[in-house]
């Protein structure tokens, strides 16, 4: 593909050229490639079909996780979070040592590879929140919890310009990749002032299905606000909000 240069970028098709817009600017590419019917039937493209099937499975698994966490992630995601998450899901699928090539899936893969995934690569959690915490996934009760002892915000939270308050958020999710269904729950602190007064201990708990055999995910994040005349306003963009997968339990 090539970038378009000019005063009036084009969109659409002209002959064998396609003009389109992406987050990286206005691009163009030449039509070409192998006929789709041949790819679907020709034995020479067996590997291509297998790769395509697994990539599609990775996309579906990534979409399920994003959907389950939409309530907490929509204000703490960068513009490439989907492609980054699909890439990580491909790693999970390729780690499946049970299924045949082309049939590998997230359920049989090492889902714990997703631990540490950042939804906003521009605001990494451990570079924003320095307060110590403990986390636990209890499969028997279905409780996914985080305990944060009292801490001094000015010493343990890095805030963006204009922010006066912050909120600690958490989410728990149970994903059935095979059935394409999920159970999720969210919890969060009240907006807390960024000052030198120690907070109260914070306990965040999220409930999913007790005794579940599906993969479980526990996330922790931080969101920033500005107080104006006693009312809290979210910052204009979520570029500074962080959200990270801190625990994953495969089964």
QUIUR-V952021 format. One line per field, one symbol per residue. psi: psi as a letter, one per 40 degrees, with the letter a starting at -180 (. if undefined). A space follows every 10 residues. Layout:
# QUIUR-V952021
psi: ???
This chain:
# QUIUR-V952021
psi: iiihhidgii hahhbehhhi haeeahiiih haiihdddde dhdefddddd dddddddddd dddddddded ddedefiiee dddddddddd dddeehedii heeiiddeig eeeehehhdg eeghdeedhe hiiiihhhdd efhhihhhii ihddeehhii heidiihhii iiihhgddef iihiiiiiii hhigaehhii ihhhhhhahi fieiiihhih iiiiihhhfe ihhiidifde hihihdihhd .
